[in-house]
Each structure stands twice: as structure tokens, then as C-alpha cells.
Amino acid sequence: MSDTGNGAPEGTALSPAEKAAKIAELAARVRRIEQQEAKPGAHRLGPSAPKVAEPEDTGPETSGAEDVQVSAAPSAPARPAAPAAPVPAAPAAPAVRSHEPSADVLQETVAVLTAGGAPVELAAAAVAAFGDGAAERLRQDPWAVLGLPGVRPEHADHFARGLLGDEAAPDDPRRARALVVWQLEQAALRGHSAQELAEVAAGLERLRMPDPAAAIEEVLADGRVLLFQEELSGAEAHAAGGEEDETPTHALLALEGLAMAEVSLAEKLLQLMATFVPGEDVKVEDTEEPTSESEESTETAPVSPGPAAWAAAAEAAPSSSATALIRAVAESALVLHTGGEAARAEPAALLAAAGGLGLRAWAATWTDQGKESFDSLSEAETPVVTLAELLSGAAGPGRAHDGSLALDLLVVLDAPLLDVELAATLLESLADGTRLVLSGDPGQLWSAGPGRFFADLLAAKVCPTVASRTPDFGPIGELVSGVGIGELQPVEAPDKEVVILTARDGGEAVHRAIQLLTDSIPRALGIRAEQVVLLTPGHGGPAGTRALNAAAKARLNPGPGRFGGFDPGDRVVESPAPGITRPARVLDGDAAGLHLEYADGSRRTVPPAEASRLRHGWALTVHQALGRRWPAAVVVVPEDAGPALSRQWVYTAFGRAERHLSVVHAAGPALVQAVAERPAQPRTTRLRAILAENAASAS
């Protein structure tokens, strides 16, 4: 008997046919259970009712969304955020501890980690995750270490063998639970809110799990993972084939928190629409003498303006697209609005019209820069806040007595950036009957977190959609529009608005990008270096953010990095959570931490314990740049970026530039091919199917 890592010994593993048969039987069981479930779309094995979701522990702070790594090992991922995170500007909170861990607790945990051959540096994360009983938890379940940041299956297997010796069997139920959950967490980091049952089984087989079906059933039994059966439609159904009289289906696995977030989100969206009551026109008799009380009431516009008032507001709108948006909002509780940067003028017109009709109307943007840009569209003061400010109560309309947001209309800009958990949190904050407008550019990258909320809503067609006819003007707008339809064509740029350069390899790409940043763009266009951003697909590789930032620092602000790798004058970005990025400049540093000044002029000190949130900020990944634009952008596409490229990525990257765009690429034909042939990196989600099921059952 030979050892195959931590897999099954030779001669005992199931044959491929036996494994496939067991997975097929597992999927078939879901179809049988489907008829017994009370709630549509909630077909699960294990407990008949899901447990109340509890926040998962998260370990140390992450440094932001890690885009696809280019020619580098992927960074250790953070655990997915817990359901219903309170605000987008803060990471999901770990389990709340009433006191700091004692030295004895840390020492006990260090002793267990050492006994299993694991790094002692994991002790703090283990205590944060498992509490004062961390040592005992790891003794009882060594594979629980897989839930800590940076730990991979092979590390967990090694740790388990160190503690359990020959008892560390490859088919141990504890290993099964840990590996299934880990796979789904990895899928969530790639944007999937669910994963095909067959894909999870294949992944388990690659991890040398002797019986993948048994492993999946093991984790289903404790309720952390749910199993769903969904009907296929369109091209997917055709590809699946099957009997003519049967609708093709597929089985999906999802982490309980993500599954419940999508169910909650769908139910709340339909509830908003079901509880919506349009206003009615009110006639006031000219001959009636108003009392002092009625005089006061007529001085205020009605809370629910009628069709005539909305029609007048629509006619007064500054564009046909704004008129269409106002008319749609007059008749519907939920409206989707699509368009590029120039199309933001239409939600601004809607907000002004709604305020004029007496509605409590607010807008929410993803970033502070987006807020300032949106506010500048109107001469009057615009009721606009960031989404973080809105949900935290730091600014905005405040809360009503029942805890809901005190507003009648909410316009959410940058809607494609909402993941399903944050979207569910937002929807739960709205009172029944509130009008909600979700606005964004469907061509840009989706959220850093799991799901494709805005895209699924567009595909589900459960509410009106207003597509803007306002194009983004100029050569950059023309180039981005072409990318949006799958074409990467040269554009006329008489004032050097668009410059495309080629490079032999990543090293030359870095050299050219730094030259553009430090010399060519400032000298030729008068755009200062601090107004230029370098964008690239990933952090690693020959032309990732690390290489670009090192080169930029050497040219623009050389220094020894005496404050945790940073020097006064360094350009940095703080990433408190995946998808959230705050640019800043280092003022100074001392024992208290790094003193930063942000783009809005505010200042704060980042303590040493939070320094891992910081990166140098001359170069960003495109995911880090979402929700922001710069006067000039230099997009760097290394020779090995092919797998990371998509039409979505190129569209988003090019759209970060306001006045000038330089593209330095060494990817050869891969860039054009990505634009033409790869619309987006696929994501598996359930929201569209849940909306269809719930809408069908409600009709």
C-alpha cells in the first residue's frame, strides 16, 4: 500500500464510474426531495430548515480584492464576508470578543500548532476565529485550521497528520466538511454564490477525497452547505440534453449564508414591488376657504404625487432619457437604469424632480469621488451620500421609528458593484413601498464579492429598465463604446486623448508605464503625476502592481521605507474590505502608526496592526479602481495576462480615464481576442432563478 499524499490508499478508491454514479444519485435525491419542500427554491439535504446564519470569523484584515494573479501564486484569500455585513466600508466583523486573549490561551494554541507542525503565527488568527477554546478546537478537529487565512488543503492535511498520526484518514468526516466548505469559499472569492455539484465533486477528487459524494453528504448534514435543484433554460438546457418530456436541471451547492442572502434579496425585491402604491392626483376646490391647518398642508407637496405631477416633472426633464426614467419611476417601485458616465445626469434629473414633488429622495454612490462627481451635476445641493455613509447612518436621511431608512426614493449609483450580501443588507433597510432605482454601467466589472446582482436583475426582467441614450463623448468614450460591443478599433485622437503602445515583455511594459507617469503625460498634457493612475490585471507577475509600485516609488519618492515599508510622501491605498479602496498620501509615521491624508482632505492614523491594509498606490488593479476615475490612466497589459482578460475588464480599465488614456500592452493578440470573444469571467449564481420561481408562485 503506497501513500498518495492524504488521499485514499491504492486499491481502496472508488472507480470513476462508481464515483459518477454516487454523484448522480445525490442529484437525483434532490429531485425527489423537491416535491416535499414547502418553500420554492429551497431544496436541501440535511436539516429541513436552515439554521439561523451566524457571522463567520474572518481572521486578519485583507488588503482588498486580489484580482487574478498573473504568473504568480495566488495570495492567501480571506474568508468570505459574513451575511448582511453592515456597511461596505468596513470588513465583516469577526466574532466579538469581550477581552483580549490571555497569554495562557495564546500559549496553549501555539503549543497545539507547534505539535502539528503549523506556523505559530496562526495562533492569533485561531484565537480570533475560535475563541478561548481555540487549542481544544484544533485538537478535536485539526482540519478546522483550513478556515484560517493562508492555509491550504495540503497544509491542513499535514497539520492533521502531525496531531493524529495514522488516524488522519483521507475520508475522515472532519476532513470532508472542511474541504467542501473551503472549495465553496474559494468559489465565492471568484464571485460565485453557488457551484455546480459536479464541479465540487471533481475538486474533491483532485484533493484525493476517496468518496466525493459521501463527503458532500457529510457537510450537508450539518447545514453549513445547502443543495439546490434548478431548471435550466436556453442554451444551457439545450447543451444538457436529456429526455424530451423532462426539463433539464442541474444541482448546485451553496454556503448557507450566501444561499439565504440571495433568497432574502429576491423576496425583498418582490415585496417592494408588491407593496408599491402609485399616488393619486388631488383636486383642490378654488372656492373652498382653507383653514390655517389646511393652509399648512397645502404648502407642502403631496407625499405621493399623482400621475399629473409626475408627467409635468417628466416633461421638464433636460433629456429624453431623463424623461423616460422619471416616467418609469412614477409607475414602478423598482427601476433599473443603465448607461455610462455621461448617463449619470439622468438620475440627477430624477432626484431633482422627486425633490420638487416633495419626496424624500436620496442618492448613494460607491465612493466619495463618485459622490462629488454626482453632486457637481446640479447647481443646487444634491442629497447624495456614499453607500457606507447611508447604511451606517453617518450621513443621509436617517432612520424612521421602525429602523428603515427615512426616504421615499433611493437612487443607487454603481449598482453593479453590489454583491448579494450587501444588496440584501441594503434592501432590508428599505420600508415597504419605497421606490428604488438601481443605476449603473452593465459593461463594467461585477462586484468584488460573490454574485452578479445587477446583471441577474437585468436578465430576470422583473421590473422596467431604462437604457440611457446619452453616450460618453470624445475619443475615450468612443473607444470604450466599441469595446462594449466587442470591438477594439483605433479612434481619432487629435489631442492625444488615446495612445496605444506595445511592449516586448513585462519589463519593458513597466519601463514605458513609468515613463508615461513621470514624464510624458505631465510634460505633454499638463496632467500631474499624482493625477495619473497605473492599472494592471493583478498584484503579482512582471508587470503587476507590486512591480509597478516599486518602480514608481524609486522614481517619484525613493526612500528606505522606514515606517513599515512606507515613507512620507508615498502614495498609498487603504483597503478595509474587498472592493473598497481609499487613496491617500503618507504624511509621517511614528509609534502610533502611519499618518495619512485622504483625497477629501481628511486625516487619520493607521495603527501598526492595520498596516496590512495598506499598499503603495501609484498602481492599482482594475478591481481596486472601481467607482473612481482619474484625469489620466495608464493601462498595463503584461504578456501573461491572457487568462485575466475579458471584455468587461478592458471596458472597465479604459473607462477609468477622464482626459487621457495610454495603453501599454505586451499581450499581442490576446487583448483583441479577449474583447471580441470573452465578454466576462463567468459566475454561477442563483438570484435569477429564485426571482423567476418567486414571481411565478406569486402570479
N, C-alpha and C positions, 0 to 999 in steps of 0.2 A: 504494500500500500504506500503510495507516494503522496507527499503533501503538495497540494495545489494552492499554496497561499493559505487562505482561510476558507477555501471552497470545500466541495464535497470530495471525500477520498475516491480514488479511481474505483470503478466497479459498482458504486452505490448510487450515482447520479441517475436521475430520470432521463430517459431518451428524449430527443427533441419532440418526437410525436406525442409522448406521454405528457410533456410539459404543455404543448399546444392544446391537447385535449382537456387538461385541467383548467387552463385559462378560458377556453371556450365554454366549459361547464360553469365556471364562475360567472361569465357574462350571461349565460342562459338563466342562471338563478335570478339575476336582476330582472329579467323579463317576466319571470313568474311572480316575483315579489311586487312588480309594478301594479298589478291589479289589487293588491292588498293594502297599498299605501293610501292614506287619506288625503295627503296633500300632493297636488300635481307637481312633478319635477323633483320630488324628494324621495327617490327610490334608493334605499340604502340597505346594506347588510349590517349586522351587528345590532346595537340598540335601536328600538323602533322610533325613539325620539332623540334628537341630538342633545348633547349636554349643553349647558349654558357656556358660551365661549368665555374663556379666561385669557387675559393678556399673556402672551408668551414672553419669556425672558429674552433679552436681546444682547447681552454682553457689551463690550466696549463700543463706543461711538464709531460709526462708519465715517468714511471720508467722502461720501457721496456716491452717486451711481457710477459703477465701473462699467464703461462701455466694453464692447467686445475687444478682448485683448488681441493685439496684433503681434505675432511672433514672440509671445511671452506667456508664461504660465499664468492662468487666471489668478487674480488676487483672492485671498480668503474671503468668501462672501459673508455678509452679516445675515442673521436670521430675518425672515420676512417680518414686517411690522405687524403688530397685533391688530385685530379687527377694530374698526372705529377709532383710529388714532385721533386725538382731539384736535390737533392743528397741523397744517402741512409744514410749518416752520420748525417743528421740533420732532425728534425721533420718537418712535414708540417707546414708552417708558418701561423699564424693567420692573420686575416685582418690587413693590415699595418696601423698603427696609426701615424699621424704626430706629436702628442703631448701626453703627459701623461694626463690621465683623471683628470679633475678638482675635487676639493673637493666637489663642488656642485653636480656634476654628480654622484659621489660615494654616496653622502648623499641621493640624490633622489632615487637611485637604492636600497640603504639599506632600505629606507622608504617603498618602494613597496614590497620588500622581507619580511620585518617585518609584513606588513599588511596582507600578505598571509600566514604567519607562516613558512617562509622558513629561513634557516640559513643565517645570514648576511655575512658569509664568502664567499657566492656565488657572492657577489657584484663585486669583481674584475674580476671574470670569465665572468660575464654577460656583463660588460662594454667592456671587450676584445672581446667578441663574437658579441655584438650588437652595439657597439659604444656609442657615447654620448647620443643616444636615447634609451638606454637600459631600463630605467624606463618606458618610454611610450610603448616600445615594449612589455614588460611584462604585462602592464596594458591591452593592446589591445589583447594580446594572452598569457594568463597565462601558457598554455601548452608548450610555447616555452622554458620554464625552463627545459624541458626534454632534451634539447640539451646541457645542461651544465654538466660538469663531476661530476659523483657520484649520479646524480638524476635518480630515477627510476619512473615507471608509477604511483605507489601509492603516491610517493612524489609530482609529478606534479598534480595529482588529488586533493590532499589535498591543495596544493597551489591555484589551481583554485577555489576550494570551499571557501577558505579564502578570495579571491578577489571578486568572482562573486556571492557567496551565492547560492540561489536556481537556478540561471541562469546557473550554471555549469552543463549542461545536459550531460549525458553519450554519446549521439550521436552528440555532438557539432562538427561541421566540423573542428574546430581547434584541437580538441582532436583527431579526426580521422587522420588528417595529421601528427600530432606529433607521434602517436602510430605506424603508418605504417612505417614511416622513422626510428623510434627508433628500431623497430624489424629488419629492414634490416641492420641497423648499428650494431646491436648485432650479426647478422649472419656474417657480414663482419669481426668482431673481431674473429669469429670462423673459418675464412678462406673462407667463401662462397662469391663469387662475384654475386650470384643471389640466389633466394629462390623460391621454388615451391609456386604457388598461393594458393594452398590448405593449405600449411603449415602456410603461413602468415594469412590466414583467421582463421585457428584454433588458432593461437596465439592471434588474436584479440578477439576471443570468450573467451579465458581464461582471457583476460583483461576486460571482461564484456562489450564488444562493442556490442550493440543491433543488428546492421546490418553490419556484416563484409564486405559484397560486396559493400554496399553503401560507407563505409569508404574507401575502396580501390579505388573506382571510384573518390572519393573526392581528394585523393592525386595524382591520375593520371592526374587530370585536371590541376594541376599547374606545371607539368613537372619535378618535383624532382625525381619521380619514373617512370620507363618505364615498360611496359608489353610486353612480347615476347611469341611467339608460336614456339616451336621447335619440330622436329620429333624425335621420339625415335627409337633406334636400338638395336639389340642384345637382351640380357636378359631383359633389361628394356622394350623393345617393347613387348616381349613375356609375361611379367608379366602384362602389361597394357591391353592386350587382345583387344577387340573391333571388329569391322566388318572386314571380311576377305579382302575386297577390299579397305579398308582405312588404311593409315599409322598412327599408334598411335602417338599422340602428347602430349605434356604437356605445361602448361603455367607457365612462370617464371616472377617474379618481380625482378627488379634490380635498385639500386640507379643510377641516371643519370651519375654521374662521373665514376663509375665502368663500367657501360654499354658502355660508349663511349671509355674508356680506352681499353677494350677488342676489340671493333670494330677497333680502331686505330691500335692496336697491330697486329691484323690479316692482315689488309690492308698493313701495312708497311712490314711485313714479306713476303707477296706475291709480293710486289713491289720490294724488294731486289732481289728476285729470278727472277722476270721478266726483270729487268734491267741489269742482270749479263751478261757479255760478256767474254768468255774464251779468253786467249791470243793465239797468233799465233807464231810459230817458225819463226825466222828471219834468212835468209841466208846472209852471208857477202862474197862477191867475193874476193878471195885471191889476184887477180891480180889488184884490184882497189886500187889506192893510196888515202888514206884518207886525206881530208883537215884537217886543225887544228880544225875546228868546228866539223867535223865528228869524229875526234880522241877523242875529249872530250866526245861526245855522246856515243861512243863505250866503253869507260872506265866505264860507269855506266850500271849495269844490266838493262834489259828492265822492264818497269813498269808493263806490263802484260806478264809474261813469258809464253812461249808456252808449248805444251804437252811434248816435248822432255826434256825441262829444268825441268819440274815437275817430269817426270819419273826418271831422273837422281837423283833428290833430294830424291825421294821415295826409290830408290834402296839403297841409302846411309844411310837410317834411321836405328837406332840401334835395332829395333824390328819389328816383323811382324805387330803388331798393329799400330805402328807409321807409317809404310809404308802404311797401309790401310787408315789411317787418312789423310796423305799427298795426296794420290791419290784422295780421296773423295773431298778434298778442291780444288784440281786442277780443278775439273769439276763442282763444285756447289758453289753457293753463300752462302747457309745456310747448315750447317752440325751439327748434334748432336753427341756428344761423351760421352759415359757412361763408368764408371769404378770407382774403389775405390781410396784410397790414392796413391798406387803404380802406378796407371794408369796416374797420372799427368805427368809422364815422357814423355808421348806421345804428349800432347800439347806443352811441352817444346821443343821436337824434331821438331815439326811442326813450331814453332816460329823461331827456328834457321834456318831451311830450307828456310822459307819465307824471312827472313832477307838476307840470302845468295843469293836469287834470286832478290834482290833489292826492295822488297815490304816494305812498311811502316807497320810493323806488331807489335802489342802490345797485352799484356795480362792484364786482370783485375781480381782481386781476391776480396773476400768479406771482409777480414780482413788484418791488417798489418802482422799478423803472417803468414797468408796464402801467402802473398807476399814474405816474407822472405823464407818460405819453398820452394816456386816455384823457386825463384831466385837461391837457393842452388843446384838445379838440373843440372845447367850448370856451367862450369868453366868460361865461358865468361859472361860479364854483360848482364843480361836479361832485355828487355824492358817490365817491369811489374809494374803496379800501383794498388792501390785499386780502386774499383769502385767509391767510393766517390771522390778520387783524380781525376779520369778520367773525371767525369761529372762536377766537379766544376772547372776544369782547374788548380788545384793546382799542378798537375804533369801530365806527359803523352805527347801525340803528339801535343797537342794544337788544335786550330780550324782553318779551312780553311776560305776563304773570305766569303763563304755563311753561315758560322756558324756551319757547320758539322765538326765532328772530322776528323783531317787531317791524315787519315790512310787508308790502303788498305785491311788490315786483322785485325780483332779483335777476340781474344780468351777470352771468359768469363768463368772463373772457378767458381765453386759453383753455377752454373746456377739454381738448384732447389730452391735457396733462393730468387730468384727474384719474387716479387709479380707483378700483372698485371700492376699496375700503374708505378712502377719503370721500368719494362720491356718496357712499352710504351715510357717512357722518354728516355731510352737508344736507342731504335730503331729510335726514331725521331732525334737522334744525328748522325745517320749514313747517309752518302751520298749514293745515288743510286748506285748499283753495288758493294758495299763493301762486302767483304767476312766476314761472321760471323760464328764463331764456338762456340756453347754453350756446355760446358763440365760440367759434374757433376755425382754424385752418385745417381741414381734413387731410391735407397733404403732408403735414409735418409729423415728426416722430410722436409716438404714443408715450404714455406715462412711464416714469422710471419704475413704478410699482406695477403689480400684476393687473391684468385686464386691458380691455380696449373699450372703455366706457362710451366715449363719444362715437367711435366707429360702429359699435354694436347698436347704439340707438339709431344712427342713420340707417343702418341696414334693416333694423326691425320695422321701420316706418310706422311707428305707433302714434306719431304726432306730426304736425306741419313742419316743413323745412323750408327756409327762405335762403336761397343761394344768391349771394351778392353778385351784382353785375359791375361792381366798381373794381377795375383792375389796378394792380400795383404798377405805377408808371415808371418810365426810364429803362435804361439797358438792364439793370439788375432785375427789375420787375419782369421784363420780357424774358430774360434768361430763366428765372425761377418758374414762370408760367410754362415755358417749354418743357422744363424738367417735369413739371406736374403732369404733363400728358405723355411722358416717356421719351422726350426728345432733348438731346444735348447738342444744340446748334450754336454756331458763332452769332453774336449780336453786334450791331453797330454801337460803338462806344467812343464817340469823338473826343470826349473829355477824360478818357482813360477810366471810365467807371468800372469796366470789367477788363481784367488782364489774366490770361491763362498761360502758365509757364510749365514746361516739362522738366523733369529731372531724371538722372540715370538711376538713382537709388535713394534710400532714405537719408544717407549722409548729405548728399547734395541738396535734397529737399529741405533739410534743416538749415543748411547754409543759405539757400535762397530765401527761405522764410524769414530768417533773422535779418538778412539784408533789407528785405522789404519793410520789416518792422522798425528797424533802427535808422534807415537812411532813405530808401527810395520813396516810400509813402509820405513821410514828413517833408522831405525836400520838394517833391514834385507836386504834392496835393495840399500841403499845409495842414495835414492831419497829424497831430502829435502822437508820439509812440504810445502814450497812456490811453489814447482813444482807439487803439488798434488791438484786435484780439487774434490770436492764433488758434485755429480749430483743427482737430485731428480725430481719427476714429477711436483711439484707445490711449491708455496710460503707458503701456509698455511698448517695446519694439524700437527700431532705429529712429523713428520719427514720431513717437508717442509724446504725450505731454511731459513726461519726465525728461526726455532728451531735449525737447524744445525749450522747456523752462530752464534747464541747466545752461543751455546756450544763450538764452535771453538774459539770464542773470549775469553771466560772465561779461556780456557786452554792456548792459544797462546799469547794473548795480552790483559790481563784484564785491565779494566780502567773504569772510570765513564762516558765516552762518552761526554767529556766536550765541544766538538766542534760539536754541532748539533747531538749528538749521536755517534760521532766518536772520536778516539784518534790517536795520532801519532803512526805509525806502523801498523794501521789497514789495512787489505786487503779489497779493495772495487772494485765495478764495476760501471761504469757510463753508463747509458742507455739513450742516447739523443732521441731515437725513437724506436718503437717496432722492434725487430730483430737486433738491433745494440747494442753491448756490448763492452766496453773498460775497461779491467782490469787495476787497478792502486793501488798505495800504498799511504796512508796519510803521508805526511811529517810533517805538522804542520797546525795550524789554527789560525785565528785572525779575526778582524772585517771585513777584506776584503773577507774572505771566507776560504775554505779548500784548502791547497796547496798540489797538487797531483803530483806524479811521475808515468808515464806510463811505460808499459813494454819495449817500444823502447827507454827509457831514457829521453823522452821529459817531460816537466813540465808545469803545468798551475794551475791557481787558480780558483776554482769553487765558484762563489759568493753565498751568502746565499739564494738568490731567486731561485737558480738552485739546491739546495741541495737535493730536492726531486728526482732528477735523480739518486742519489747515493744509493747503497745498500752495505752491507757487502758482500765480495766476496770470502770467503772460499767455500761457497756452491752456486751453480747456478742451475737454471732449465736447462733442456737439450736444450730448445729453445735459452736460453741465451748463450749456449756454441757453437752454430752452427758456423762453419767456423774456429774453433780453436781446437787444440789438446794439451794435456799435457803429460809429461813423465809418470805420473800415474793418474788414475782416480778411484774414489770410487763411484759406482752407488748404491744409496739407494732406495729401493722399499718398501714403507710402506704397512701395511696390508690393508689399504683402498684405494690403488692406482688403483684398478682394472679398473674403468671407464676411467682412463687417459692412460692406457697401450695399446700399439699396437705394431705390428712387427716393424713398422717404428721407433717408439720411442726407443725400445730396441736396434735396429740396430744402430741408431744414438748415443745413450748413450754409448754403448760398444765401438764404433769406435772412441770416443774421447781420448782413451788411446794409447800411443805410445809404452811404455815398460812394463807397469803393469796395470792390471785391477782387482779390487776387486769388488764383487757384494755382497751387504748386503741386503737380502730381507726377508720380513715378509709377503709376499703376497700369500704364499702357491702355489697352482696350477694355480693361476691367471696369473703368469708370463709365464708359459709354454703355457697356453691356448691363451694368447694374441699373442704370437709368431706364434702359429700354426693356429689360427682361425681369427685373426683380422689384416689384412695387413696394414690398415691405417684408421685414422679417416676420414670419407667421407667428400668431399667438392663438392658443387654444383657450376659449372662454365659454361660459355658459349663459351669459346675460341675455343674448338674443333669443335663445331657445326658451328661457324662463319667461321673458316678456311675451313671446308668442303663446306659450301654454296658458299663462295667466289671463291674457287678453281673450283667448278662445273660451276659457271657462267662465269669464265674466260676461260674455256676449250671449 
